Amino acid sequence: SGWCGAVGTERCPPPFLVPVVPLVPLLLGCFLPLALRRGSEQLGCLPAPGLSRRQVARCACRPGAPPPAFPNGCYRLLDSAQLPRGAVRSLALLSYGKQLAAFRSQNGQAYVVDAYCPHLGADLAAGGRIMGGCMECPFHGWQFQGEDGKCISILYAEKVPDFARVWTWPSCEVNGVLLVWYHCKGVGPTWAVPEQREITTKEWVFHGQTAHLVDMHIQVVSPLPPWGTSMPGSSPIVQFRDISCQLTHSGTSPPNYAGPAWCSVALQVGPGLDFLIFEHTFLGPGIILQMVTPLKPILQNVVHKIYPQKNMLAIIPKFILRVECIQFDCDITIWNNKQYLPKPLLIREDSTIQKRRRWYAQFYSEKSTRLLVQKEGLEW
C-alpha cells in the first residue's frame, strides 16, 4: 500500500514530513552559492513611448565627453573553473567585433589568442581542438602554440612559414579568475594583479556572484562612489599609490555607539579590478571582488564575487552580496542615464573625486580608442 494507505493511489509523504517539504528548496537555497545576473535592459531604463526596454537601454547612454573607451590594464575574461582542461571558450570584448578564444592545454595552462585563424578566418573556438599546448583550427588543421601563437603544423604543407602565427594576449590566473592584459600600443604587462592569500589557501571560500551589464563608461563604475564621502559613524581615509588607490572606512554598529566594530577597505588596482575587504567583530572577515570588463565603448560587464571565511554561516555572505546587489542596481539607474562631465562642479569635500580622475588618467595613452564624438589629444 502507499503512504496514504490506499493501493494504487498516488503516494503521499508521511504526515510528519508535510510541513517540512515546502521548506526544502528554501533550506537548499541558504547553502547554495548566490547567482544573479542583470541585463542592461532590465535595470536603469526610463520609460519611453513606443520603445521596448531593450531599445531604451541601448539609447539611454549619454556619452557627453568621456575619456577614451578602453583603459590599459588587466580585465576579467571568465572564472578559472569555467575553462577545464582541453576546453575552449569564445569571448567578445574591448570593441565591436573583437573576438578572443581562451583555451586550456592538457597540462592545465590557460592561453588567450585572437579567435580568427589568419589563414582563412575560421573561428578557432567554433570546433577547434586542443592538441597538447596548441589550438588546432577546425577548418584546415593549422596548429597554433598557445604560448606565442606560432603555427607549428600544417597537415598539407612541407614547411610552416615563420610568419604564420595568431596574435596572443598576455594572460594570468589570479584569485580563481582568468585575466587578460590589454594595451592600445601592444605593450606587455607593466604591473601584476595582487593575489589574495586567503582565497588561494581556501581560508575564504566562494559563496556566490552577481553580474550586471552597465551602459556607462568604465571609469564611472567605482567600487564606492563617490570616493571619499563619509558614512555615518565612519572615518574615511583615501590613499593614492602607483597603480592602486584605497578607501578605508571604519566605525561601529550602530554608529556612534559602543557596538560591534567593523572595517572595510576598497582597494582598486588598475582600471577594472576592485578588492572590497570587510571585517566585523561578530561576522568575521571576507572579501568582495568587483571586476569590470569593457565589452564595448559604453558597455561594461560587472561581476561581484564574495569570499567569506569558511566557518561563516552560508546565509550571511549571501545576504551581504544581495545587499550589495540592491545598492548596485540603484547606482545603475543613475549611471545609465547620466553624462560624463569633464569639468564637474565640485566643492571642497569632493576633492578626492578629482584626485581619483587624475590617478585614473595614467591608464590612457595618446592612441587609446576614442568614441566618434571625441577629438584627438588628451583635453578631456
N, C-alpha and C positions, 0 to 999 in steps of 0.2 A: 504494500500500500504506500501511497505518497505521504508526505509530511502532514497533509491536511486530513489524512485518514480515509480518503476515498480512492478506490482503484481506478486508474486510467485518467484521473483529473490532473490538472497542472500542479506541479509540486510547489509548495509554498514554504518559506523558511519557518523554522520553529518560532513560536510566539516571542521568546526572549531575544530573538535576533531582529525582530521587526523594527524597533526604534533605532537599531544600530546601522541597518543597511543604508538609509539615506545619508548617513554621516561618512560613509567610506570614501566617496570622492573628495569630500571636504578634508578628511584626515590625510588622504594621499597628497592633496594639494598643499598641505602645510609643509611636507617634507620634500617634494619635488622642486627643482630649481625654477625660479620665475622666468618666464619667456614672454616678452611683449614686443610687438612691432607696430610702429605707426608710419603710415604713408603720408606724403606731403599733401595728399588730397583729403586726409582725414582730420587734420588739425589746422587751426590758424587761417581758415578760409572765410572771408567776409562774404555774405550773400550778394549775388549779382543776378539781376533778371536775365533769363534766357541762357544762363551758363550753368554747366554741371559743376560739382565740387572739384573734379579734376581740372577742368578748364580754368576755374577760378584760381586754383593753386598754381597753375602754370603762368597765369597772368599777374599774380599778386606781387611778384618781385618788383621792388622799387630800386633799381640799380644806383641812382644818384651818381656819385663819383667815387666808387670803391677802389681800393688798391688793386694791383694785378691779381688775377684769378687764382693762381697756384703758387703758394709759397714753397721755397726749397726746404725739404725736410723728410722725415720718416712718417709713413702712413700705414694704418692697418689694412691688410688685404682680407684676411679671414683668420679664424681660430685654428691653431695647430691641429686640433682634433678633427677638423673638417677636411684635412688632407692626409689620409692614411698612405702607407707605402704603396707605390705603384699607381697612385691616383693622380688625376689631372683636373684642374678646375679652370673655367673660363671666367675672366673678370673684366669689367669695364670701369674705367675711372680716369680722372685727370684730363678730360676733354671729350668732345664729341668724336666718337669713332675710335678712341684709344682702347684697344683690346689687349689684355695680357693673358698669358697662360701660366698658371702656377702648378708645379708638379713635384712629387716626392719620389726620389730614386729608391731603388731596392735597399740601399744601405741606410735609408732614413733621412737623407739630406734634402732639404726643400730648395727649389730654384724657381725663379720668375723670369720669363722671356716674353718677347713680343709674340702675340698669338698667331700671326700670319706668316706662313712659310715664305721665304724670299724667292723660292723657285717659281711657283705659280699661284701663290696667295691662299693656299688651303689653310683652314683654321686648325692649328695643331691640337687644340683642346677638343675638337669635334671628331673623336675617333682615334686620336693619336695614342700610341703605345709607349710605355716606359720600358726601355731596354737598358738595364743596369743604371748608369748615371746619365743616360741620354733620352731624349724625346724623339720618337720616330714619327715622321709626317704620315698621316693616313692616306695621302694621295699617291706619292711615288716612293715612299720609304726612305727619304733622306733622314739621317740621324744626326741630331744636334746635341752637343755636350751642354749640360746644364751649367757647368762651371764658367765657361767662356763663350758659349754659343757657337763654337766652331763645328762645322759639319765634318764628321769623321767617316761617314759611309754613304755611298750612293750605289744601290744594288746593280745598276746597269752601266756604271762608269768605271773605267780602268783607274782613273786618278781623280781625287777630290781637289778642286782648286782651293788655294789658300784663302781666297776672298769669300768663299761660301760659308756664311755664318748668319745666325739670327741674333738680334740685339738682346743682351741680357741686362736685367735690372738688379742692382745690389739689393740684397735682402738679408734678413736675420729673423731669428725666432727668440723672443723675449717675453717672459710672463705668460706663456701659453698662447702667444699671438704671432702670426707671420706678418712681418712688416716689410715694406718696400721703400727704398730711398729714391727720392725724385730731386733732380736739379735741372733747371731750364737749360744750362750750358753743358750738361752731361758730366759735371764734376762728381767725383766719388764722394762717399760719406765723409763728412768733416767732424762728426760727433757721434757718440754711441748712445743708444737708449739704455737708461739705467734699469738694472734688474731688481725686482722687489724680492728680497731674500725669502720672506715668509711665504710667498707664492711658490717659489722654486722648491722649498723644503716641505711644502704642504702643511705648514703651521696654520696658514689661512687657506680656506677651501672655497671653491666656486659654489655660489648659491643662486645664480640667476643673472639674466641680462635683459636689457631693453634696447631697441633700435628705432631710430627716428630718421626720417628724411626731412631736411630743413631747406627751404628756399631762401637762403641767405648766404652772404659771403663768409668764408671760413673764419676770418679774423673776428667777426662779431660773436661767434659761438664760444663764449668764455665759460670756464667752469663755475665761477661765482660772480656774475655780472650784477651791478657794476663793481669793478675791482676797487677795494679799499673802503667800501661803505661799511658802516658799523652795524652789528646785530645787537639786539637788546641783551644786556648783561655780558658783552664780549669786548675784547680789546684787540682789534685787528692790527697785524704787523705785516707790511709788504716789503719784500726784498727782491731786487732785480739783479740777476747774475749774468753769466755769459750767455748760455743758450737756455736758461731756465728762469722763471720768476715764481715767487712763492708768496702765498697769502695765508697767514695763520690767524685763527680765531680760537679763543679760549674763554671759558666762563663757567657758570653754574646753572643748574636746572632746579627750580625756576630761577630766572635772572635776579641778581642782587640779593639772593638768599643763600644760606649755608646748605645748599642742596648738593647732589652729586656733581662732581667736577667733570667737565668734558673739554676736549680739544680737537680741532680739525685743521688740517694742513692741506691746502690746494696747491700742488706743485705742477706747473705747466712746463713741459720740456719740448722745445721746438714749437712748430705751429699747430700741431694736431694731437698731442698726447698730454693727458692730464691725470695726475695721481691725487685723488681725494682721500687722504688718510684721516681716519677718525679714531678717537679713543674716549671711552666713557668709564667712569668708576665702576658701574654695575654691569654694563653690557660688554665691556672689553674693547679690544682694538679690531681694526679691519681696514679695508680699502675699497674704494670705487674707482675703477679705471674708466675714464672718459676718452674715447678715441674718435676723432673727427677725420673723415676721409672725403676729399672733394671728388665728386663724381663728374660734375660739370662746373662751369664758372660760378653759377649761383645755385648749386645744389649739393648739399652735404649729407653724408651718411654718418650719423652719430650713434655710437654704441656705448652703453654703460654696462660694466660687469662688476659684480660685487663679490668680495672675498673676505668674509669674517673669520675670526679664529674658529677652529674646528669644533670646539666644545660649546659654541653658541647655539641656542635653540633655533632650529631652522626657520621658524616663522618670523623671528626678529629681523634677520637680514632681508627677508622678502618684504617685510613691512617698510624697512628703511628704503629699499630700492623702489618700492611703489610710491612712497612719498616723494622721492627724487624725481620719479617719472611724472607725477602730477605737477610738480613745480616746473619741470622742463616743458610739459605741454602748455603751460601758461606762457612761458617765455617764447615758445614758437609762434603763438598768436601775434606777439609783438614783432618778432624778427621777420616773419613772413610778410609784414605789411609796413615796414619802416624803410627809411632812406639811410644810406651811409653819408654822414656829414663830415667832409674833410676838416672843417673848422667849426666844431660844435661850440655852443655856448656853455662854458664850464665855470664853476665857482671854485673857491679856494679848496673846499673839501673834495673836489673832483680831481685833484692834481694827479693821482695815481692813474687815472684813465689816460691822460696824455702821456705819462711816463711809459705806460704799457704799450701805447701805439708806437712810441719811439723805439722801445725794445723790440717790438714785433717787426719793425721795418728791416731788421737785419736779415730776414728770411726772404727778401725780394732782391732781384737783380735787374739791371737795365733791360735785359732780354726776357724778363718774366712775361708770361702770356697775359695779355690785356683784353678787356672787353672791347667791342667795336666802338663804343662811345668814348673810349679813353684816348688821350693823346699820348705821344711819346714823352719820355722823361719821367722824373720822379716827383712832379709837382704836387701829387696828392699827399 
